[in-house]
Amino acid sequence: MGSTNSTQTIEATEATNVDGSEAQRREERHHIVDNIIITYPRYKSILKEVDYMFRRAQSSREPLGLLLTGLMGTGKTTITDTILALHPPNRVAGVMKRPVVRATVPSRATDRSVASALLRAFGDPRWDKGTLTNMTFRLIECVKKAETRIVIIDEVQHFMDQNSNKIVVDAANWFKTIIKDEDVHIGCIMVGLHHEANLLLDANGGQLGSFFGSTRTLEPLAWDNEDDLSKNEFYRFMTELDRLLPFDGEIGLVDADVAWRCHVASAGMLRPLMRLVRRAAHTAIDHGIATVNQDLLAEAFDLMDHSDRRDIPNPFDGDRPEAAPIPEEPIPSSGINNRGGKRRGRPRKENKHVLSVL
């Protein structure tokens, strides 16, 4: 009797361990899917520029600036997340060092609200307290104590008053004084929508724009060479994504027809593309399906947010779909009385990059 109960207990324990191990393996695969980042050529080029800024910011005789623009969903946040991950905060002798700090410009920006956002990013416990002069002094002290080399300013389109389509000059001018301060040696990356960001840098005679000699614009990935897929920008991205997904065998993303349908579904935009593939991959893992196939992608597309679907028919159903229009950034009406004359200082460069080998 005792022997039988002992045997049953052992068998039950082994079954539990097998189930637990399988659940753990599934969770590990889910984690891989959620954390895939593909360093495609444009991405690498921007990181190389940021690395130069990081190394030279403290010794440069003038502030170093980079304007990073693009439609929503083209990968701007992924790039800034990577920059932060490459230079994480660390505590030295009881003092928190922050090599890179990111702050988001609040809607309806004012000089005080921008100062508050930056102080909060530095961990100032009184980030919303004090006069503007006092907040500015504390911010400069934060930069020095944290030994910050790069500040990332996200959502720069919020420097524009959406009701009047005019740049909030006071906020822009205050930020300019921080960049120019002799006690602060930082590089600055401004991130946002293309047209509004350029209007900001042009405002008030281009005084702020003179610090941003380099512009990088993230365009949607192109389906640009169907005759030679080895040179097709989007297909090469899909091939790398296929390689990084946690499946043992060939999966559907390397099929040219499936890749094309993914391009139609996402318009080459990274955010909807990754949401689509991640949803399909998670379903495959949960149900023990060996591949991310067209049926799973069709189901994932139907479950996407309305904005990501762009009111197009499900491209994974039926015959090969036609190309769908690529979203365009709405251009604000001019009404920019604050722009002043010609920009002073160095003109910004529109950098064009030839796709290199992954």
C-alpha positions as CSV (number, residue, x, y, z in Angstrom):
1,M,0.0,0.0,0.0
2,G,2.8,2.4,1.0
3,S,4.8,1.5,-2.1
4,T,1.8,2.2,-4.4
5,N,1.1,5.7,-2.9
6,S,4.8,6.5,-3.1
7,T,4.9,5.6,-6.8
8,Q,1.8,7.7,-7.5
9,T,3.4,10.6,-5.7
10,I,6.6,10.4,-7.8
11,E,4.6,10.2,-11.0
12,A,2.5,13.2,-10.1
13,T,5.6,15.2,-9.2
14,E,7.3,14.3,-12.5
15,A,4.1,15.4,-14.4
16,T,4.0,18.7,-12.5
17,N,7.7,19.3,-13.3
18,V,7.2,18.6,-17.0
19,D,4.2,21.0,-17.1
20,G,6.0,23.6,-15.2
21,S,9.1,23.4,-17.4
22,E,6.9,23.6,-20.6
23,A,5.1,26.7,-19.2
24,Q,8.5,28.3,-18.4
25,R,9.8,27.6,-21.9
26,R,6.7,29.2,-23.4
27,E,7.1,32.2,-21.2
28,E,10.8,32.5,-22.3
29,R,9.7,32.4,-25.9
30,H,7.1,35.1,-25.2
31,H,9.8,37.2,-23.6
32,I,12.0,36.9,-26.7
33,V,9.1,37.9,-29.0
34,D,8.4,41.0,-26.8
35,N,12.0,42.2,-26.8
36,I,13.2,41.8,-30.4
37,I,15.0,44.8,-31.7
38,I,16.4,44.8,-35.3
39,T,19.3,47.1,-36.0
40,Y,18.7,47.8,-39.6
41,P,21.0,50.2,-41.5
42,R,19.2,53.5,-40.8
43,Y,19.0,52.5,-37.1
44,K,22.7,51.8,-37.0
45,S,23.5,55.1,-38.7
46,I,21.6,57.1,-36.1
47,L,23.2,55.2,-33.3
48,K,26.6,56.0,-34.8
49,E,25.8,59.7,-34.9
50,V,24.6,59.6,-31.2
51,D,27.8,57.8,-30.2
52,Y,29.8,60.7,-31.7
53,M,27.6,63.2,-29.8
54,F,28.1,61.2,-26.5
55,R,31.9,61.1,-26.8
56,R,32.3,64.8,-27.9
57,A,29.5,66.6,-26.0
58,Q,31.6,67.7,-23.0
59,S,34.6,68.9,-25.0
60,S,32.8,70.5,-28.0
61,R,33.1,74.3,-28.2
62,E,29.5,74.5,-29.3
63,P,26.4,72.4,-28.4
64,L,25.8,69.3,-30.5
65,G,22.3,68.7,-31.7
66,L,20.4,66.0,-33.7
67,L,16.9,66.3,-34.9
68,L,15.2,62.9,-35.3
69,T,11.8,63.1,-37.0
70,G,9.4,60.7,-38.7
71,L,5.8,59.6,-38.8
72,M,4.3,58.0,-35.7
73,G,5.2,54.4,-35.8
74,T,8.4,54.6,-37.7
75,G,10.7,53.6,-34.8
76,K,11.7,56.8,-33.1
77,T,10.8,55.6,-29.6
78,T,12.6,52.3,-30.2
79,I,15.8,54.2,-31.0
80,T,15.6,56.5,-28.0
81,D,14.9,53.4,-25.8
82,T,18.1,51.8,-27.2
83,I,20.1,55.0,-26.5
84,L,18.9,54.9,-22.9
85,A,19.7,51.2,-22.6
86,L,23.2,51.7,-23.9
87,H,23.9,54.4,-21.2
88,P,21.9,53.5,-18.2
89,P,21.8,55.4,-14.9
90,N,24.3,54.2,-12.2
91,R,25.0,55.2,-8.7
92,V,28.6,56.3,-7.9
93,A,29.6,57.2,-4.3
94,G,26.0,57.7,-3.4
95,V,25.3,60.1,-6.4
96,M,23.0,59.0,-9.2
97,K,24.8,59.5,-12.6
98,R,22.5,59.8,-15.6
99,P,24.6,59.8,-18.8
100,V,21.4,60.1,-20.9
101,V,18.1,61.7,-19.8
102,R,14.9,61.7,-21.8
103,A,12.0,64.0,-21.1
104,T,8.7,64.4,-23.0
105,V,7.4,67.9,-23.8
106,P,4.0,68.2,-22.3
107,S,1.0,69.3,-24.4
108,R,0.5,73.0,-24.5
109,A,4.1,73.5,-23.5
110,T,5.2,76.5,-21.5
111,D,8.7,77.3,-20.2
112,R,7.7,76.2,-16.7
113,S,6.1,72.9,-17.9
114,V,9.2,72.0,-20.0
115,A,11.5,72.8,-17.0
116,S,9.3,70.6,-14.8
117,A,9.4,67.7,-17.3
118,L,13.2,67.9,-17.3
119,L,13.5,68.1,-13.6
120,R,11.2,65.1,-13.2
121,A,13.3,63.1,-15.6
122,F,16.3,63.9,-13.4
123,G,14.4,62.6,-10.3
124,D,14.1,66.1,-8.6
125,P,11.5,65.6,-5.8
126,R,10.3,69.2,-6.2
127,W,10.1,69.0,-10.0
128,D,7.0,71.1,-10.2
129,K,7.9,73.7,-7.5
130,G,9.7,77.0,-7.5
131,T,10.0,80.0,-9.8
132,L,11.3,79.5,-13.3
133,T,14.6,81.0,-12.3
134,N,14.9,78.6,-9.4
135,M,13.9,75.6,-11.6
136,T,16.5,76.6,-14.2
137,F,19.2,76.8,-11.6
138,R,18.3,73.4,-10.2
139,L,18.2,71.9,-13.6
140,I,21.7,73.1,-14.4
141,E,22.9,71.6,-11.1
142,C,21.2,68.3,-12.0
143,V,23.0,68.1,-15.3
144,K,26.3,68.8,-13.6
145,K,25.9,66.4,-10.7
146,A,24.5,63.6,-12.9
147,E,27.3,64.2,-15.5
148,T,24.7,64.1,-18.2
149,R,26.1,64.1,-21.8
150,I,22.9,63.8,-23.8
151,V,19.3,65.1,-23.2
152,I,16.6,63.6,-25.4
153,I,13.5,65.9,-25.8
154,D,10.6,63.8,-27.1
155,E,7.3,65.0,-28.7
156,V,8.8,68.4,-29.7
157,Q,5.6,69.1,-31.7
158,H,4.1,70.0,-28.4
159,F,6.1,73.2,-28.6
160,M,3.4,74.2,-31.1
161,D,0.1,75.6,-29.9
162,Q,-2.4,73.3,-31.6
163,N,-5.2,76.0,-31.5
164,S,-3.2,78.7,-33.2
165,N,-0.6,76.6,-35.0
166,K,2.1,79.0,-33.6
167,I,5.3,78.1,-31.9
168,V,5.3,78.7,-28.1
169,V,8.3,81.0,-28.4
170,D,8.8,81.5,-24.6
171,A,9.3,77.8,-24.1
172,A,11.6,77.4,-27.1
173,N,13.7,80.4,-26.0
174,W,14.0,79.0,-22.5
175,F,15.2,75.7,-23.8
176,K,17.7,77.5,-26.0
177,T,19.2,79.2,-22.9
178,I,19.7,75.7,-21.3
179,I,21.6,74.4,-24.3
180,K,23.8,77.5,-24.5
181,D,24.6,77.7,-20.8
182,E,28.4,77.7,-20.3
183,D,28.1,75.4,-17.3
184,V,26.2,72.8,-19.3
185,H,28.0,70.7,-21.9
186,I,25.4,68.4,-23.3
187,G,24.3,67.1,-26.7
188,C,20.6,67.3,-27.4
189,I,18.4,65.0,-29.5
190,M,15.0,66.5,-30.4
191,V,12.4,63.9,-31.5
192,G,9.1,64.5,-33.1
193,L,6.9,64.9,-36.2
194,H,8.8,66.3,-39.1
195,H,6.9,69.5,-40.1
196,E,6.3,70.7,-36.5
197,A,9.9,70.0,-35.5
198,N,11.2,72.0,-38.5
199,L,8.9,74.9,-37.7
200,L,10.2,74.9,-34.1
201,L,13.8,75.1,-35.3
202,D,12.9,77.9,-37.8
203,A,11.0,79.9,-35.2
204,N,12.4,83.3,-34.0
205,G,14.9,83.6,-36.8
206,G,16.1,80.0,-36.4
207,Q,18.0,80.7,-33.1
208,L,17.2,77.2,-31.8
209,G,17.7,75.6,-35.2
210,S,21.3,76.8,-35.4
211,F,22.2,74.2,-32.8
212,F,20.8,71.3,-34.8
213,G,23.1,70.8,-37.8
214,S,22.0,67.3,-38.5
215,T,18.5,65.9,-39.3
216,R,17.6,62.2,-39.6
217,T,14.1,61.4,-40.9
218,L,12.8,57.9,-40.4
219,E,10.7,56.9,-43.4
220,P,8.6,53.7,-43.6
221,L,10.6,50.7,-44.8
222,A,10.3,50.5,-48.6
223,W,9.3,47.6,-50.8
224,D,11.8,48.9,-53.3
225,N,13.2,46.1,-55.4
226,E,10.9,43.1,-56.0
227,D,13.1,41.6,-58.7
228,D,16.0,41.2,-56.3
229,L,14.7,40.6,-52.8
230,S,18.3,40.6,-51.4
231,K,18.2,44.4,-52.1
232,N,14.6,44.9,-51.0
233,E,14.7,47.0,-47.8
234,F,11.5,45.7,-46.3
235,Y,12.1,42.0,-47.2
236,R,15.6,42.1,-45.7
237,F,14.1,43.4,-42.5
238,M,11.5,40.6,-42.5
239,T,14.3,38.0,-43.1
240,E,16.1,39.3,-40.0
241,L,12.9,39.3,-38.0
242,D,12.2,35.7,-39.2
243,R,15.7,34.7,-37.9
244,L,15.1,36.2,-34.4
245,L,11.7,34.8,-33.7
246,P,11.9,31.8,-31.3
247,F,10.8,29.0,-33.7
248,D,12.9,26.1,-34.8
249,G,12.0,25.8,-38.4
250,E,11.3,28.0,-41.4
251,I,8.4,30.4,-40.8
252,G,6.2,32.3,-43.1
253,L,7.9,35.7,-42.9
254,V,10.5,34.6,-45.5
255,D,7.9,33.8,-48.0
256,A,7.9,36.7,-50.5
257,D,4.0,36.7,-50.8
258,V,3.6,36.8,-47.0
259,A,6.3,39.5,-46.7
260,W,4.4,41.6,-49.3
261,R,1.1,41.2,-47.4
262,C,2.9,42.3,-44.2
263,H,4.1,45.4,-46.1
264,V,0.6,46.2,-47.2
265,A,-0.7,45.6,-43.7
266,S,1.9,47.9,-42.1
267,A,2.7,50.3,-45.0
268,G,6.3,49.7,-44.0
269,M,5.8,51.3,-40.5
270,L,7.7,49.5,-37.8
271,R,5.2,49.9,-34.9
272,P,2.1,48.3,-36.7
273,L,4.4,45.7,-38.3
274,M,5.9,44.6,-35.0
275,R,2.5,44.6,-33.3
276,L,1.2,42.4,-36.0
277,V,4.0,39.9,-36.0
278,R,4.2,39.8,-32.2
279,R,0.5,39.1,-31.9
280,A,0.7,36.2,-34.4
281,A,3.9,34.8,-32.7
282,H,2.3,34.9,-29.3
283,T,-0.7,33.0,-30.6
284,A,1.6,30.4,-32.3
285,I,3.5,29.9,-29.0
286,D,0.3,29.6,-26.9
287,H,-1.3,27.0,-29.2
288,G,1.9,25.0,-30.0
289,I,1.9,26.0,-33.7
290,A,5.3,25.6,-35.2
291,T,5.2,28.6,-37.6
292,V,3.9,32.1,-37.9
293,N,1.6,31.5,-40.9
294,Q,-0.7,33.5,-43.0
295,D,-3.8,32.5,-41.1
296,L,-2.3,33.7,-37.8
297,L,-1.3,37.0,-39.4
298,A,-4.9,37.4,-40.7
299,E,-6.3,36.8,-37.3
300,A,-3.7,39.2,-35.7
301,F,-4.6,41.9,-38.3
302,D,-8.3,41.7,-37.4
303,L,-7.3,42.3,-33.7
304,M,-5.1,45.3,-34.4
305,D,-6.1,48.8,-33.3
306,H,-8.3,50.7,-35.7
307,S,-5.5,53.3,-36.4
308,D,-3.0,50.5,-37.2
309,R,-5.4,48.9,-39.7
310,R,-5.9,52.2,-41.6
311,D,-9.4,51.1,-42.8
312,I,-7.9,48.7,-45.4
313,P,-9.3,45.2,-46.1
314,N,-7.4,42.4,-44.4
315,P,-4.4,41.9,-46.7
316,F,-3.9,38.3,-45.6
317,D,-7.3,37.2,-47.0
318,G,-7.8,36.3,-50.6
319,D,-5.6,37.1,-53.6
320,R,-2.4,39.2,-53.5
321,P,-3.5,42.7,-52.4
322,E,-2.6,45.9,-54.1
323,A,-0.2,48.3,-52.4
324,A,-2.0,50.5,-49.8
325,P,-1.3,54.2,-49.4
326,I,1.5,55.1,-47.0
327,P,0.2,57.5,-44.3
328,E,1.2,61.1,-44.6
329,E,1.9,63.5,-41.8
330,P,-0.6,66.3,-41.7
331,I,1.1,69.6,-42.5
332,P,-0.1,72.4,-40.1
333,S,-1.4,75.6,-41.7
334,S,1.2,78.3,-41.6
335,G,0.0,81.1,-39.3
336,I,3.6,81.1,-38.0
337,N,4.1,84.8,-37.1
338,N,6.9,83.9,-34.8
339,R,9.3,82.5,-37.4
340,G,11.2,85.7,-38.1
341,G,13.7,86.1,-40.8
342,K,16.3,83.7,-42.2
343,R,17.9,81.2,-39.9
344,R,21.1,82.2,-38.4
345,G,24.0,79.8,-37.9
346,R,24.7,76.6,-39.8
347,P,22.0,75.2,-42.1
348,R,20.6,71.8,-41.2
349,K,21.5,69.0,-43.4
350,E,18.9,66.6,-44.8
351,N,20.9,63.3,-44.6
352,K,20.2,60.7,-47.1
353,H,21.6,57.2,-46.5
354,V,22.1,54.3,-48.9
355,L,21.0,51.0,-47.6
356,S,24.0,48.9,-46.5
357,V,24.1,45.2,-45.9
358,L,22.5,44.0,-42.6
